[in-house]
Amino acid sequence: MDKFITLNHGSGGKLTGELIRDVFAGRFGLSDPLTDSAILEKSGFKMAFTTDSYVVDPLFFPGGNIGKLAVCGTINDLSVSGALPVYLSAAFIIEEGFLLNDLIRIADSMAEEAKTAGVRIVTGDTKVVEKGKCDGLYITTSGFGYLRTGYEQISSAQNVREGDRLLISGPVGNHSVAVMGARKKLSFSTPVESDVASLNHLIGKVLDRSREIHFMRDLTRGGLATVLNELCKMTGMGIEINESCVPVEEPVKGLCEILGFDPLYLANEGKALIVTGEKDYEEVLEVLKSDILGKQASVIGKVKDDRKQMVVMNTSIGGKRILDLHSGMQLPRIC
Amino acid sequence: MDKFITLNHGSGGKLTGELIRDVFAGRFGLSDPLTDSAILEKSGFKMAFTTDSYVVDPLFFPGGNIGKLAVCGTINDLSVSGALPVYLSAAFIIEEGFLLNDLIRIADSMAEEAKTAGVRIVTGDTKVVEKGKCDGLYITTSGFGYLRTGYEQISSAQNVREGDRLLISGPVGNHSVAVMGARKKLSFSTPVESDVASLNHLIGKVLDRSREIHFMRDLTRGGLATVLNELCKMTGMGIEINESCVPVEEPVKGLCEILGFDPLYLANEGKALIVTGEKDYEEVLEVLKSDILGKQASVIGKVKDDRKQMVVMNTSIGGKRILDLHSGMQLPRIC
């Protein structure tokens, strides 16, 4: 029987993982298809290389736009891979009839974000497709960075041990709720802004301070819960987190309740999970909190020896809940 | 007055150049926005980095498909920049409802082409958009290569001198005619196959043999005529070519006549312009002809001291014709 691609294949959940494994990973010889960046080496000189397409709908939302998102997203993928982001490329697929001034606004915010983050956009491409063959604008950014010495294994989570602490750099759910609010189809508008931000400086500070950072990942498609599940799979261990320790801002919480969304599964664009050794976590928390992008950072739980590789959450009302990998999606085109 | 993006902005001609210069180059600080790759340096170690989105319609055409095109195109951009292509990324934007088996066929040919060319696809991304928000599939490939020593200036044409010879690696127009033929709207089908091919090995042989290669460029969007005009602009000199020396295969010629297209402006996906010093051109021609991808290579003309920076063609019937830069396009979505 013929099989077709569904929106769920793009959700960042189980089906996305299956698609990548079944269609691409084997054919392309990707050893670690679900990490954020490929790690390359040439005569002892190590680099990270990553790519992402951005198809967010709408293109402009409170706190950012597709251009800022594309720059931050690629910077963050490199950063959590232990690399110093240096160069970006940007490829634009534009729909015929797109307003030139909107393209200029988007390019402006890409340039501004790149400047703030200290990276350079060095190459690009522009294609135009007929009206109706794209939704305004899609941007694909690729990024290239120099790997920090000693962080070759950080994406693979090989150094994660039982008892390691899990920290997140701030509250979750803001990006998804901001984008939802901006979607015309939904009749509310929220005071919530996207958290889209480049995390390279924040992560740099953390890595400068601690030699015990064992894993990092930005909390994009699929959100915190998906990243925690992937971490269990990679380590063969379990995770225990405390619901009351996971920061969620009040307006985000309220809107999630109304709409039936779970903020733990919502995409963020300026948040990272950081796994540290037991001894270092308080110092790492302090470093995070000293930066504007990490001031609401929180220790949310720890790594447990659990062969079932489950993510268990102690709920606020005293129960336990298993956070599974969703096969489908909550929200299409959130990034 | 509001200005809008038109299909002509994506044609690779004058308007594409203007869009890149006016919207992107200044904001992003691109020093050389129209070259194929950015040249990067880190403590004496030089690299080339490039990106391209592929939106070809239809996705499958005689001689190839969008996947093969995306791999070859990025390999060729690196190769003509004097780099050895090593790593590729591939980002997929897929329309909901896309046939999984078609995606597999495309991934298969990407893997096969990468293997033939000796490059590795090391990282990727998958996004899915709703039905009607994309035309089946768009692919963005980025590529990374090591720059050969001594070729830092090749993309900028700084070493081009009066009297330098212009060679092309084979007949022009095949890719565009093959894609046109495959488009359902047109009621002919042709025996013409796309020339889509990775040129890295061919160009490697040329660079191994000659130290007098002054410029290279693949003849994609805008075709030979557009590349020649860009070369004039970069060097401040003129170009003279002979129409009878530019190979065009008979079926391509015939279809161009019927449809009113000029093969000199049609996109190719496996052809390069190579500019050599006067002394070396015969040897370079021999090297090209010894390879299956260059067996119809030809010396088409030379660089002239002409401050008007014009491309003048001696026509087959004994006249002269100026090859201008087209502001618009012949064919949308050819790559």
Chai-1 contact restraints between the chains, C-beta under 6 A:
chainA,res_idxA,chainB,res_idxB,connection_type,confidence,min_distance_angstrom,max_distance_angstrom,comment,restraint_id
A,K3,B,L100,contact,1.0,0.0,6.0,A-B,restraint_1
A,F4,B,G97,contact,1.0,0.0,6.0,A-B,restraint_2
A,I5,B,I94,contact,1.0,0.0,6.0,A-B,restraint_3
A,I5,B,F98,contact,1.0,0.0,6.0,A-B,restraint_4
A,I5,B,V128,contact,1.0,0.0,6.0,A-B,restraint_5
A,L7,B,E96,contact,1.0,0.0,6.0,A-B,restraint_6
A,L7,B,V128,contact,1.0,0.0,6.0,A-B,restraint_7
A,H9,B,V128,contact,1.0,0.0,6.0,A-B,restraint_8
A,G10,B,K127,contact,1.0,0.0,6.0,A-B,restraint_9
A,G10,B,V128,contact,1.0,0.0,6.0,A-B,restraint_10
A,V23,B,L103,contact,1.0,0.0,6.0,A-B,restraint_11
A,V23,B,I104,contact,1.0,0.0,6.0,A-B,restraint_12
A,V23,B,A107,contact,1.0,0.0,6.0,A-B,restraint_13
A,F24,B,A107,contact,1.0,0.0,6.0,A-B,restraint_14
A,F24,B,G124,contact,1.0,0.0,6.0,A-B,restraint_15
A,R27,B,A107,contact,1.0,0.0,6.0,A-B,restraint_16
A,R27,B,A111,contact,1.0,0.0,6.0,A-B,restraint_17
A,F28,B,A111,contact,1.0,0.0,6.0,A-B,restraint_18
A,F28,B,I121,contact,1.0,0.0,6.0,A-B,restraint_19
A,A38,B,V122,contact,1.0,0.0,6.0,A-B,restraint_20
A,A38,B,T123,contact,1.0,0.0,6.0,A-B,restraint_21
A,L40,B,Y87,contact,1.0,0.0,6.0,A-B,restraint_22
A,F49,B,Y87,contact,1.0,0.0,6.0,A-B,restraint_23
A,F49,B,T123,contact,1.0,0.0,6.0,A-B,restraint_24
A,F49,B,F144,contact,1.0,0.0,6.0,A-B,restraint_25
A,T50,B,T123,contact,1.0,0.0,6.0,A-B,restraint_26
A,T51,B,S89,contact,1.0,0.0,6.0,A-B,restraint_27
A,T51,B,A91,contact,1.0,0.0,6.0,A-B,restraint_28
A,T51,B,T123,contact,1.0,0.0,6.0,A-B,restraint_29
A,T51,B,D125,contact,1.0,0.0,6.0,A-B,restraint_30
A,T51,B,S142,contact,1.0,0.0,6.0,A-B,restraint_31
A,D52,B,D125,contact,1.0,0.0,6.0,A-B,restraint_32
A,S53,B,A91,contact,1.0,0.0,6.0,A-B,restraint_33
A,S53,B,I93,contact,1.0,0.0,6.0,A-B,restraint_34
A,S53,B,D125,contact,1.0,0.0,6.0,A-B,restraint_35
A,S53,B,K127,contact,1.0,0.0,6.0,A-B,restraint_36
A,V55,B,K127,contact,1.0,0.0,6.0,A-B,restraint_37
A,V55,B,V129,contact,1.0,0.0,6.0,A-B,restraint_38
A,Y87,B,L40,contact,1.0,0.0,6.0,A-B,restraint_39
A,Y87,B,F49,contact,1.0,0.0,6.0,A-B,restraint_40
A,S89,B,T51,contact,1.0,0.0,6.0,A-B,restraint_41
A,S89,B,S142,contact,1.0,0.0,6.0,A-B,restraint_42
A,A91,B,T51,contact,1.0,0.0,6.0,A-B,restraint_43
A,A91,B,S53,contact,1.0,0.0,6.0,A-B,restraint_44
A,A91,B,T140,contact,1.0,0.0,6.0,A-B,restraint_45
A,I93,B,S53,contact,1.0,0.0,6.0,A-B,restraint_46
A,I93,B,Y138,contact,1.0,0.0,6.0,A-B,restraint_47
A,I94,B,I5,contact,1.0,0.0,6.0,A-B,restraint_48
A,E96,B,L7,contact,1.0,0.0,6.0,A-B,restraint_49
A,G97,B,F4,contact,1.0,0.0,6.0,A-B,restraint_50
A,F98,B,I5,contact,1.0,0.0,6.0,A-B,restraint_51
A,L100,B,K3,contact,1.0,0.0,6.0,A-B,restraint_52
A,L103,B,V23,contact,1.0,0.0,6.0,A-B,restraint_53
A,I104,B,V23,contact,1.0,0.0,6.0,A-B,restraint_54
A,A107,B,V23,contact,1.0,0.0,6.0,A-B,restraint_55
A,A107,B,F24,contact,1.0,0.0,6.0,A-B,restraint_56
A,A107,B,R27,contact,1.0,0.0,6.0,A-B,restraint_57
A,A111,B,R27,contact,1.0,0.0,6.0,A-B,restraint_58
A,A111,B,F28,contact,1.0,0.0,6.0,A-B,restraint_59
A,I121,B,F28,contact,1.0,0.0,6.0,A-B,restraint_60
A,V122,B,A38,contact,1.0,0.0,6.0,A-B,restraint_61
A,T123,B,A38,contact,1.0,0.0,6.0,A-B,restraint_62
A,T123,B,F49,contact,1.0,0.0,6.0,A-B,restraint_63
A,T123,B,T50,contact,1.0,0.0,6.0,A-B,restraint_64
A,T123,B,T51,contact,1.0,0.0,6.0,A-B,restraint_65
A,G124,B,F24,contact,1.0,0.0,6.0,A-B,restraint_66
A,D125,B,T51,contact,1.0,0.0,6.0,A-B,restraint_67
A,D125,B,D52,contact,1.0,0.0,6.0,A-B,restraint_68
A,D125,B,S53,contact,1.0,0.0,6.0,A-B,restraint_69
A,K127,B,G10,contact,1.0,0.0,6.0,A-B,restraint_70
A,K127,B,S53,contact,1.0,0.0,6.0,A-B,restraint_71
A,K127,B,V55,contact,1.0,0.0,6.0,A-B,restraint_72
A,V128,B,I5,contact,1.0,0.0,6.0,A-B,restraint_73
A,V128,B,L7,contact,1.0,0.0,6.0,A-B,restraint_74
A,V128,B,H9,contact,1.0,0.0,6.0,A-B,restraint_75
A,V128,B,G10,contact,1.0,0.0,6.0,A-B,restraint_76
A,V129,B,V55,contact,1.0,0.0,6.0,A-B,restraint_77
A,K133,B,D135,contact,1.0,0.0,6.0,A-B,restraint_78
A,D135,B,K133,contact,1.0,0.0,6.0,A-B,restraint_79
A,Y138,B,I93,contact,1.0,0.0,6.0,A-B,restraint_80
A,T140,B,A91,contact,1.0,0.0,6.0,A-B,restraint_81
A,T140,B,T140,contact,1.0,0.0,6.0,A-B,restraint_82
A,S142,B,T51,contact,1.0,0.0,6.0,A-B,restraint_83
A,S142,B,S89,contact,1.0,0.0,6.0,A-B,restraint_84
A,S142,B,S142,contact,1.0,0.0,6.0,A-B,restraint_85
A,F144,B,F49,contact,1.0,0.0,6.0,A-B,restraint_86
